């Protein structure tokens, strides 16, 4: 017995009302992504400054460390997968 393919122009069958669709990212992923974005923005603000103090510790050392930390948090936010059965939404 073969299954019939949906005809052209007609949408495929939709899941019933009781079916839950699992999302790729959870609420925790989005929160970590927002935190990562905020850390990167703070790092760029630390780089900003006047012309007299171009080679200060804040602009040459601290700001790049903060920006790279923000990018690393972003990678963790994308890769983070909560454990099954912990009640996460």
WOJOSUL-V131398 format. One line per field, one symbol per residue. phi: phi as a letter, one per 20 degrees, with the letter a starting at -180 (. if undefined). A space follows every 50 residues. Layout:
BEGIN
phi = ???
END
This chain:
BEGIN
phi = .deeffffndfffefffeeeeeefddgfffffffffffffffffffffae ffdfdegfeedfffffffffffffffffefcfffnenfe
END
